Amino acid sequence: MTDLNELTVGVLGGTGAQGKGLALRWAAAGLTVVIGSRDAERAGAAAAELREAAGVDTISGASNADCAARADVVLLAVPWEGHAELVESLRDPLAGKIVVDCVNPLGFDKQGPYALPVPEGSAAQQAAALLPDSRVTAAFHHVSAVLLADLSIERVELDVLVLGDDRDATDLVRALADTVPGFRGVYGGRLRNAHQVEAFTANLIAINRRYKAHAGLRITDV
């Protein structure tokens, strides 16, 4: 497997809570990270904040297009509403790269969160359809941004389900998950099964609201 320390990890949506939290943990683990945003200055400000928090100089900010071009592995952590438009606009710079989609298509009403229908089946499948020359995987749907952002919490104990049709790509993304103390990357099936993983986030949000927790998942007997 490729040495992760030789790769640059891009985080599209790195100024949002989930992307920012993962970027922080990866930078703290010694990886080179580029945060992407529609506003390069905003990305630069977020990167400066994370450099100070992690005590490293291996994280930088860029526009979404520059982030996609510079990175070897790219995490999609953008709002569902802008998912298709952004992904389609980055088809060329993402060609040949491993793309990790962690977007959860959810709606919210007075009864709480619920899964939204996606014509392609899931956000990850939509990304795969829009990025025919990329190696699309799905992972990091159920991580707590609150826990990730607090480096005084040394270990975040949960399993990260990684889905995809490319064995080498899913193995690398599982290894990427393993760089965060407490995380364990677990193969979760083909990309066609991403819908129920994305949709389960609605259940997890409901659990965390009821119990005032930051719960994740653990897979037993593996």
C-alpha positions in Angstrom: 0.0 0.0 0.0 1.1 3.6 -0.7 2.7 5.2 2.4 0.1 7.8 3.6 2.9 10.1 4.6 3.8 10.5 1.0 0.3 11.7 0.1 -1.5 15.0 0.3 -5.0 14.8 1.7 -7.5 17.3 0.4 -10.6 18.3 2.3 -13.3 19.9 0.2 -15.6 21.6 2.6 -12.7 21.9 5.1 -14.1 25.1 6.7 -17.2 23.2 7.8 -17.3 21.4 11.2 -16.8 17.8 10.0 -14.2 18.5 7.3 -12.3 20.8 9.7 -12.3 18.2 12.4 -11.0 15.5 10.2 -8.4 17.9 8.7 -7.2 18.7 12.3 -6.8 15.1 13.3 -5.0 14.1 10.1 -2.6 17.1 10.4 -2.0 16.1 14.1 -1.2 12.6 12.9 1.5 14.0 10.6 -0.2 14.0 7.3 0.0 16.8 4.7 -3.5 18.4 4.4 -5.0 21.0 2.1 -8.3 22.6 3.0 -10.5 23.6 0.1 -13.3 26.2 0.1 -15.1 28.3 -2.5 -13.3 31.2 -0.8 -9.5 30.7 -0.8 -9.0 33.3 1.9 -11.5 31.6 4.2 -9.7 28.3 3.6 -6.4 30.0 4.4 -7.8 31.4 7.7 -9.2 27.9 8.7 -5.8 26.3 7.9 -4.0 28.9 10.0 -6.4 28.1 12.9 -5.7 24.4 12.6 -2.0 24.8 12.3 -2.0 26.6 15.6 -4.3 24.0 17.2 -2.3 21.0 16.0 1.1 22.6 16.4 2.1 21.7 12.9 2.9 23.5 9.6 1.6 20.7 7.2 -1.8 22.2 6.6 -2.7 24.9 4.1 -5.7 26.4 2.5 -6.8 26.8 -1.2 -9.7 27.2 -3.5 -11.7 24.0 -4.1 -10.1 23.7 -7.6 -6.6 24.1 -6.3 -7.2 21.8 -3.4 -8.5 19.1 -5.8 -5.5 19.6 -8.1 -2.9 19.4 -5.3 -4.3 16.5 -3.3 -3.8 12.8 -4.0 -6.8 11.7 -1.9 -9.8 14.0 -1.6 -12.5 14.1 1.0 -15.9 15.5 0.0 -17.4 17.1 3.1 -19.7 19.6 1.5 -23.4 20.4 2.1 -25.7 18.1 0.2 -27.4 21.0 -1.5 -24.2 21.9 -3.4 -22.8 18.4 -3.8 -23.6 17.6 -7.5 -22.6 21.1 -8.7 -19.3 21.1 -7.0 -18.4 17.5 -7.9 -19.2 18.0 -11.5 -17.1 21.2 -11.7 -14.0 19.3 -10.4 -14.2 16.3 -12.7 -10.9 17.1 -14.4 -8.7 17.8 -11.3 -10.1 14.8 -9.6 -9.5 12.4 -12.4 -7.4 9.4 -11.4 -7.6 10.2 -7.7 -9.3 8.5 -4.7 -12.3 10.5 -3.7 -13.9 9.9 -0.3 -17.5 11.0 -0.1 -18.8 11.5 3.5 -21.9 13.6 2.5 -25.2 12.6 4.2 -28.3 13.7 2.2 -30.6 14.6 5.1 -33.6 16.7 5.7 -34.9 18.1 9.0 -38.4 19.0 10.2 -40.2 19.2 13.5 -39.9 15.4 13.9 -36.1 15.5 13.5 -33.7 14.3 10.8 -34.7 12.0 7.9 -33.0 10.6 4.8 -33.6 12.3 1.5 -34.1 10.3 -1.7 -31.2 10.5 -4.2 -31.8 9.5 -7.9 -28.5 7.7 -8.2 -29.1 5.9 -4.9 -26.7 7.8 -2.6 -24.5 10.8 -2.5 -21.5 8.5 -3.1 -23.1 6.9 -6.1 -23.9 10.4 -7.4 -20.2 11.3 -7.1 -19.2 8.1 -8.9 -21.6 8.9 -11.8 -20.2 12.4 -12.0 -16.6 11.4 -11.7 -16.1 8.4 -14.1 -12.3 8.8 -14.0 -12.0 8.9 -10.2 -11.9 6.1 -7.7 -14.9 7.0 -5.5 -15.4 5.5 -2.0 -17.7 6.4 0.9 -16.6 6.8 4.5 -16.5 9.0 7.6 -20.3 9.5 7.7 -20.7 8.9 11.5 -17.9 10.8 13.1 -18.5 13.5 15.7 -17.2 16.9 14.7 -17.3 18.0 18.3 -15.0 15.2 19.5 -12.7 15.6 16.5 -12.2 19.4 17.2 -11.1 18.8 20.8 -7.5 17.6 20.8 -7.7 17.1 24.6 -9.7 14.0 23.7 -6.8 11.9 22.7 -8.8 9.0 21.3 -12.1 9.0 19.5 -13.4 5.4 19.8 -15.4 4.4 16.8 -15.4 2.3 13.6 -15.4 4.0 10.2 -17.3 2.1 7.5 -15.5 2.3 4.2 -17.5 1.3 1.0 -16.3 1.1 -2.6 -15.7 -1.1 -5.6 -12.0 -0.6 -5.8 -10.2 -2.8 -3.2 -6.9 -0.8 -3.2 -8.9 2.4 -2.8 -10.9 1.1 0.2 -7.8 -0.3 1.8 -6.1 3.1 1.6 -9.1 4.9 3.0 -9.3 2.4 5.9 -5.6 3.1 6.6 -6.5 6.8 6.5 -9.1 6.2 9.1 -6.6 4.3 11.2 -4.4 7.4 11.5 -6.9 9.0 13.9 -6.3 7.6 17.4 -9.3 5.4 18.3 -10.6 5.1 14.7 -10.7 1.8 13.0 -11.4 1.5 9.3 -13.8 -1.4 8.5 -14.7 -2.5 5.0 -18.5 -2.0 4.7 -19.4 -3.3 1.2 -19.8 -2.1 -2.3 -20.6 1.4 -3.2 -24.2 0.4 -4.1 -24.7 -0.1 -0.4 -23.8 3.5 0.6 -27.5 4.6 0.8 -28.2 2.9 4.1 -24.9 4.0 5.6 -25.7 7.6 4.7 -29.3 7.3 5.9 -28.3 5.8 9.2 -26.8 9.2 10.1 -30.4 10.4 10.8 -30.8 7.6 13.3 -27.5 8.5 14.9 -28.4 12.1 15.2 -31.7 11.2 16.9 -29.8 8.9 19.4 -27.3 11.7 20.2 -30.0 14.2 20.7 -32.0 11.9 23.0 -29.0 10.9 25.1 -27.0 14.1 24.8 -24.1 12.1 23.5 -21.6 12.0 20.6 -22.1 8.3 19.9 -20.6 6.5 16.9 -20.5 2.9 15.7 -18.7 -0.2 16.7 -18.7 -3.4 14.6 -18.5 -6.5 16.8 -16.6 -9.8 16.2 -14.3 -8.3 13.6 
